[in-house]
Amino acid sequence: MKILAFKNSYISKNGNPTYVHTFSCTQEEESVLIEKGSIFRTTEDGMKICFLQDKFPVGTTLAVSNNGKIYAQTELLTKRVSNKVDAIKAFMAVGFSQEKIAALAFGGAAEE
């Protein structure tokens, strides 16, 4: 799935900025969106639109989370995930327990 165009923006009922983009997807990807309960619309002319928390450029790849949220796969997001994976591997290499790694990875207090 890819962003085709930015359409407009508005402030949601909750006071959050919302950015409307058109996007392309295959029939299989659309089936996954429907199956996961993703929030998107199809316009009268057949264009798919989604609602994101930021404005993204044309060509940005979209993905869908396990709970159905459509999100942009950005380089920053990819780097953050990659950095976290590298940190977890380093903790494992020095013998940290899985519980301690989980506490560190998810911001909890790790017991010594």
C-alpha positions in Angstrom: 0.0 0.0 0.0 1.3 3.4 -0.9 0.1 7.0 -0.4 -1.0 8.6 -3.6 -1.9 12.1 -2.4 -2.5 14.3 0.6 -6.1 15.5 0.5 -6.8 17.7 3.5 -6.5 17.9 7.3 -8.9 18.6 10.2 -9.0 18.5 14.0 -10.8 15.4 15.3 -13.5 15.5 18.0 -10.7 14.6 20.4 -8.7 17.6 19.4 -6.1 15.7 17.5 -4.9 16.7 14.0 -5.9 14.2 11.4 -4.5 14.1 7.9 -6.5 12.5 5.0 -4.5 10.7 2.3 -5.6 8.7 -0.7 -3.8 5.4 -1.1 -3.4 2.4 -3.4 -3.9 -1.2 -2.4 -4.4 -4.5 -3.9 -7.6 -6.5 -3.4 -5.8 -8.8 -1.1 -4.5 -5.8 1.0 -8.0 -4.4 1.1 -9.3 -7.7 2.3 -6.8 -7.6 5.2 -7.9 -4.0 6.0 -11.5 -5.1 6.2 -10.7 -8.3 8.1 -8.7 -6.3 10.8 -11.4 -3.6 11.1 -9.2 -0.8 9.7 -10.7 2.7 9.4 -10.6 3.8 5.7 -13.2 4.9 3.2 -13.7 4.5 -0.6 -14.8 7.6 -2.4 -17.5 7.8 -5.1 -14.7 7.5 -7.8 -13.2 4.4 -6.2 -10.2 6.0 -4.4 -9.3 4.7 -1.0 -8.7 7.3 1.8 -7.1 6.8 5.2 -6.7 9.0 8.2 -3.2 9.4 9.7 -1.7 11.4 12.5 0.8 13.2 10.3 1.2 14.4 6.7 3.3 12.1 4.6 4.7 12.4 1.0 3.4 10.6 -2.0 4.9 7.2 -2.3 5.2 6.5 1.5 4.5 2.9 2.2 1.6 2.1 4.4 1.2 -0.9 6.7 -1.5 -2.2 9.0 -1.0 -3.2 12.6 -2.4 -6.4 14.2 -5.2 -4.3 15.7 -6.1 -2.8 12.3 -4.4 0.7 12.6 -3.1 2.0 9.3 0.3 3.6 9.7 3.1 5.0 7.5 6.3 3.0 7.5 8.9 5.7 7.8 12.6 5.6 7.9 12.6 6.9 11.5 10.2 4.2 12.6 12.4 1.6 10.9 15.5 2.9 12.6 13.8 3.0 16.0 12.8 -0.7 15.7 16.2 -1.7 14.3 17.9 0.2 17.2 15.7 -1.6 19.8 16.5 -5.0 18.2 20.2 -4.2 18.3 19.9 -3.2 22.0 18.0 -6.4 22.9 20.7 -8.5 21.1 23.4 -6.7 23.1 21.6 -7.4 26.4 21.2 -11.0 25.5 24.9 -11.3 24.6 25.9 -10.1 28.1 23.5 -12.5 29.8 20.6 -10.4 30.9 17.4 -12.4 31.7 14.4 -12.2 29.4 12.5 -10.5 32.2 15.2 -7.8 32.7 15.4 -7.2 28.9 11.6 -6.9 28.7 11.5 -4.4 31.6 14.3 -2.3 29.9 12.7 -2.5 26.5 9.2 -1.5 27.6 10.3 1.2 30.1 9.7 -0.7 33.3 12.1 -0.8 36.2 14.5 -3.7 35.9 15.3 -5.5 39.1 19.0 -6.1 39.7 
